Amino acid sequence: MNLYDTVYNYPTKNPEGFTGDEINKLLHDFPELDRKMFDDAMIGNTCMVIDGKAVMYHCDILTAIKCGLEHRDRTFQEWD
């Protein structure tokens, strides 16, 4: 399964995206991921609040994982 499918087919509670707990569980599948690069890529992303919890969109999680795996910052084109 490729990275896109892994993120978009992850069994999230909300179809809109990931809660913080779901993100942490997903990231356990990527031990080589640079968590600081992931966290930096998540700064400034749009999210929504459902049942009092922030929910992060799939596209932002995908981009942040790519940044963490590739040890890089988000590019200008990756900003939403």
C-alpha positions as a Markdown table, in Angstrom:
| # | Residue | x | y | z |
|---|---|---|---|---|
| 1 | Met | 0.0 | 0.0 | 0.0 |
| 2 | Asn | 1.4 | 3.4 | -0.8 |
| 3 | Leu | 1.5 | 6.4 | 1.5 |
| 4 | Tyr | -1.5 | 8.1 | 0.0 |
| 5 | Asp | -3.6 | 5.0 | 0.5 |
| 6 | Thr | -2.3 | 4.5 | 4.0 |
| 7 | Val | -3.4 | 8.0 | 5.1 |
| 8 | Tyr | -6.7 | 8.2 | 3.2 |
| 9 | Asn | -7.8 | 4.7 | 4.1 |
| 10 | Tyr | -6.9 | 4.9 | 7.8 |
| 11 | Pro | -9.9 | 4.1 | 9.9 |
| 12 | Thr | -10.5 | 7.6 | 11.5 |
| 13 | Lys | -13.6 | 8.2 | 13.6 |
| 14 | Asn | -14.4 | 11.3 | 11.5 |
| 15 | Pro | -14.5 | 11.1 | 7.7 |
| 16 | Glu | -13.1 | 14.6 | 7.7 |
| 17 | Gly | -9.7 | 13.7 | 9.2 |
| 18 | Phe | -7.6 | 12.7 | 12.1 |
| 19 | Thr | -7.8 | 13.5 | 15.8 |
| 20 | Gly | -4.5 | 13.9 | 17.7 |
| 21 | Asp | -4.7 | 10.3 | 19.1 |
| 22 | Glu | -5.3 | 8.9 | 15.6 |
| 23 | Ile | -2.3 | 10.8 | 14.3 |
| 24 | Asn | -0.1 | 9.4 | 17.0 |
| 25 | Lys | -1.3 | 5.9 | 16.3 |
| 26 | Leu | -0.7 | 6.3 | 12.6 |
| 27 | Leu | 2.8 | 7.7 | 13.2 |
| 28 | His | 3.8 | 4.5 | 15.0 |
| 29 | Asp | 3.9 | 2.9 | 11.6 |
| 30 | Phe | 6.7 | 5.2 | 10.6 |
| 31 | Pro | 9.5 | 4.8 | 13.1 |
| 32 | Glu | 12.0 | 6.5 | 10.7 |
| 33 | Leu | 9.9 | 9.6 | 10.5 |
| 34 | Asp | 11.5 | 12.8 | 11.8 |
| 35 | Arg | 8.8 | 14.0 | 14.3 |
| 36 | Lys | 10.1 | 17.5 | 14.5 |
| 37 | Met | 9.8 | 17.9 | 10.7 |
| 38 | Phe | 6.3 | 16.4 | 10.8 |
| 39 | Asp | 5.3 | 18.8 | 13.6 |
| 40 | Asp | 6.8 | 21.8 | 11.8 |
| 41 | Ala | 4.9 | 20.9 | 8.6 |
| 42 | Met | 1.6 | 20.8 | 10.6 |
| 43 | Ile | 2.1 | 24.4 | 11.9 |
| 44 | Gly | -0.5 | 26.8 | 10.4 |
| 45 | Asn | -2.7 | 24.1 | 8.9 |
| 46 | Thr | -6.5 | 24.5 | 8.8 |
| 47 | Cys | -8.4 | 22.2 | 11.0 |
| 48 | Met | -12.0 | 21.8 | 12.3 |
| 49 | Val | -13.3 | 21.0 | 15.7 |
| 50 | Ile | -15.7 | 18.0 | 16.1 |
| 51 | Asp | -17.0 | 17.0 | 19.5 |
| 52 | Gly | -14.5 | 19.4 | 21.2 |
| 53 | Lys | -11.4 | 17.8 | 19.4 |
| 54 | Ala | -9.3 | 19.3 | 16.6 |
| 55 | Val | -9.6 | 17.2 | 13.5 |
| 56 | Met | -6.7 | 17.5 | 10.9 |
| 57 | Tyr | -7.4 | 17.0 | 7.2 |
| 58 | His | -6.0 | 13.9 | 5.4 |
| 59 | Cys | -4.1 | 16.1 | 2.9 |
| 60 | Asp | -2.2 | 17.9 | 5.7 |
| 61 | Ile | -1.3 | 14.7 | 7.4 |
| 62 | Leu | 0.0 | 13.2 | 4.1 |
| 63 | Thr | 2.1 | 16.3 | 3.4 |
| 64 | Ala | 3.5 | 16.3 | 7.0 |
| 65 | Ile | 4.4 | 12.6 | 6.8 |
| 66 | Lys | 6.2 | 13.2 | 3.5 |
| 67 | Cys | 8.2 | 16.1 | 5.2 |
| 68 | Gly | 9.0 | 13.9 | 8.2 |
| 69 | Leu | 10.2 | 11.0 | 6.0 |
| 70 | Glu | 12.2 | 13.2 | 3.7 |
| 71 | His | 13.7 | 15.3 | 6.5 |
| 72 | Arg | 12.6 | 18.6 | 4.9 |
| 73 | Asp | 10.3 | 21.6 | 5.3 |
| 74 | Arg | 7.1 | 22.0 | 3.5 |
| 75 | Thr | 7.5 | 23.6 | 0.1 |
| 76 | Phe | 5.6 | 26.7 | -1.0 |
| 77 | Gln | 3.5 | 24.6 | -3.3 |
| 78 | Glu | 2.4 | 22.4 | -0.4 |
| 79 | Trp | 0.9 | 25.2 | 1.6 |
| 80 | Asp | -2.9 | 25.1 | 1.4 |
